[in-house]
Amino acid sequence: MGTATKILSSLDALNDVSGKAKAKLLWGMERWFAENKPADDFGDYIESTTSTKRITVLRYANVWKQIDEEQIPKKVQKRPMRDLVPIAGLI
């Protein structure tokens, strides 16, 4: 059972890294979209072209915006996305 729990922990860590990478990518895409397609809704566009729901797009982009603007302390930034989403929502 020890090996299985180590694998599960590794997968959890990978999921956390991929969530933050997705947040950073969505934040950058949202900024580009605002400059180049201001009349269109970014969240709707991503939802219609990927499997990511609009609410997730907006929440993840907001998390990275708050990280970029240093509104979320460095110590807290290390937390998983499931924790960062509600934290960023309060800021």
QUIVEN-V367803 format. One record per residue. N is the residue number from 0. RES is the residue in one small letter. NEAR is the number of other C-alpha atoms within 10 Angstrom. Layout:
n res near
N RES NEAR
N RES NEAR
This chain:
n res near
0 m 5
1 g 7
2 t 8
3 a 9
4 t 10
5 k 11
6 i 11
7 l 12
8 s 12
9 s 12
10 l 12
11 d 13
12 a 13
13 l 11
14 n 14
15 d 17
16 v 15
17 s 13
18 g 16
19 k 21
20 a 14
21 k 16
22 a 23
23 k 20
24 l 14
25 l 24
26 w 22
27 g 14
28 m 14
29 e 21
30 r 15
31 w 13
32 f 16
33 a 13
34 e 9
35 n 10
36 k 12
37 p 11
38 a 9
39 d 11
40 d 13
41 f 21
42 g 19
43 d 15
44 y 12
45 i 18
46 e 15
47 s 12
48 t 8
49 t 9
50 s 8
51 t 13
52 k 13
53 r 18
54 i 12
55 t 15
56 v 20
57 l 19
58 r 21
59 y 26
60 a 26
61 n 22
62 v 25
63 w 26
64 k 20
65 q 19
66 i 18
67 d 12
68 e 8
69 e 11
70 q 14
71 i 18
72 p 10
73 k 10
74 k 7
75 v 12
76 q 19
77 k 13
78 r 12
79 p 16
80 m 21
81 r 11
82 d 12
83 l 23
84 v 18
85 p 12
86 i 15
87 a 20
88 g 11
89 l 7
90 i 10
